[in-house]
Amino acid sequence: MDTHSPADPDAPGSADQGLPRAAVSVRQLTKIYRAADKTPEKHALKAIDLDIPRGSLFGLLGPNGAGKSTLINMLAGLVTKTAGTATVWGHDIDREPRQARAAIGVVPQELNIDPFFTPRELLELQAGLYGVPKRERLTDRLLAMVGLTDKAGAYARSLSGGMRRRLMVAKAMVHSPPVLVLDEPTAGVDVELRQQLWDQVRALNAAGTTVLLTTHYLEEAEALCDSIAIINHGRVIVSEPTQSLLGRVDQKCLTVQLARPLDALPPALDDLGATLEAPDRLRLRYRPSERALGRVLALLQEARLEVADLSTHETDLEQVFLQLTRRPDDDAG
């Protein structure tokens, strides 16, 4: 499979000279759905700017209806834009539509696989649709990559949901695109399959493929992505390295299992947003920028509470939006 190294394109003698710095770049990209009747216009994307660095594993977060799928479908040539520009691997989606589409592979949420084809037949057909010559096809390598070599001749209808999901990844890679989009790849899948998909995504990215992952799950993006953008109401709210983004979410939650039950909360915990979820279980909420964890534990000791166990809870996507999008001047239209 062709690889696309993320090395510095400006380095002297670099093999990547001439490759785009941004795998995907959009400027003032806008999509307005206009109804024939008197229904109000729907602004799916509102003049967004976004760069996805070449070689990155990039997360696009947002709730349903935020504009994620609209953006992906524009890049894939399935939805026409209203205004703005977009390039995929340096190819403008309007001026060079064929080259732009050839540079991107999309794994949609829906499992659109013909049940009466085998995995081998599906990959061969897809490669043919992209004009890949038979001698250059990677069917066997792709089947091995997604762990379906032993199922190559089985009808797709006999595959489990997890196998079909992996087959979708292989299907998107038949033309060796430098950019791979995974649209909610782990929605509704079990923990084991999620881990398998994560491993495949990491391997593809390590081989040089730029990966754009859309997801509802912040923990998934945190585990996989080096950069994250949040989109909401058709706008890019923030786009920055993952650790920088998570550092902006200034809230922690600590669950404390007590050795002995309480009748009431100690006054010393009043400013920690403490709640008594059960007689022997406390939940504390605090801002790390204002109070270190050591001080929180010290307050528990000062309150003479005997701790049996502690657990921390990661900030979820809802909390990210509360901090980054709920502003007095926020346009939620």
QUINORBEL-V212713 format. One record per pair of residues at least 6 apart in sequence whose C-alpha atoms are under 6 Angstrom apart, sorted by sequence separation. I is the first residue (numbers start at 1). J is the second residue. D is the distance in whole Angstrom. If there is no record, write none. Layout:
# QUINORBEL-V212713
i=[I	I]
j=[J	J]
d=[D	D]
This chain:
# QUINORBEL-V212713
i=[73	86	87	143	230	231	276	9	34	86	93	230	275	9	33	186	230	275	33	91	229	274	32	229	274	32	228	273	32	88	228	272	273	31	227	272	31	227	228	272	30	226	227	30	226	30	262	29	261	28	29	261	28	146	28	27	258	26	44	257	258	26	257	25	76	256	25	256	24	255	24	142	255	22	23	254	22	23	179	181	184	254	22	23	178	179	180	181	182	183	184	253	22	120	179	181	253	21	119	252	252	118	251	118	251	118	250	117	118	116	117	115	115	127	259	6	123	258	259	6	258	259	31	258	31	257	30	257	30	29	256	29	255	28	29	255	27	254	27	254	26	253	26	253	25	25	107	24	24	23	107	23	106	105	20	105	104	103	106	109	103	104	105	106	107	108	109	104	218	218	55	59	60	61	55	56	57	58	59	60	61	55	59	61	54	59	59	66	58	66	67	57	60	62	66	57	58	59	60	61	62	58	60	62	2	48	46	45	46	44	5	3	4	3	4]
j=[79	92	93	149	236	237	282	16	41	93	100	237	282	17	41	194	238	283	42	100	238	283	42	239	284	43	239	284	44	100	240	284	285	44	240	285	45	241	242	286	45	241	242	46	242	47	279	47	279	47	48	280	48	166	49	49	280	49	67	280	281	50	281	50	101	281	51	282	51	282	52	170	283	51	52	283	52	53	209	211	214	284	53	54	209	210	211	212	213	214	215	284	54	152	211	213	285	54	152	285	286	153	286	154	287	155	287	155	156	155	156	156	157	174	306	54	171	306	307	55	307	308	81	308	82	308	82	309	83	83	310	84	310	84	85	311	84	311	85	312	85	312	86	313	86	87	169	87	88	88	172	89	172	172	90	177	177	177	180	183	178	179	180	181	182	183	184	180	316	317	208	212	213	214	209	210	211	212	213	214	215	210	214	216	210	221	225	232	225	233	234	225	228	230	234	226	227	228	229	230	231	228	230	232	176	235	234	234	235	234	208	207	208	208	209]
d=[5	6	6	5	6	6	5	5	5	6	6	6	6	5	6	6	5	5	5	5	6	6	6	4	4	5	6	6	6	5	6	6	5	5	6	6	5	4	6	6	5	6	5	5	5	5	5	5	5	4	5	4	5	6	5	5	5	5	6	6	6	5	5	6	6	6	5	5	6	6	5	6	4	6	6	6	5	6	6	6	5	5	4	4	5	5	5	5	5	5	5	6	5	5	6	6	5	6	5	6	6	5	6	5	5	4	5	5	5	6	6	5	4	5	6	6	6	6	6	4	5	5	5	5	5	5	5	5	5	6	5	4	6	5	6	5	6	6	5	5	6	6	4	5	6	5	6	6	5	6	6	5	6	5	6	6	5	5	6	6	6	5	5	5	5	5	6	6	6	6	6	6	6	6	6	5	5	5	5	5	6	4	6	6	6	6	6	5	5	5	5	5	6	6	6	6	5	4	5	5	5	6	6	6	6	6	5	4	6	5	5	6	4	5	6]
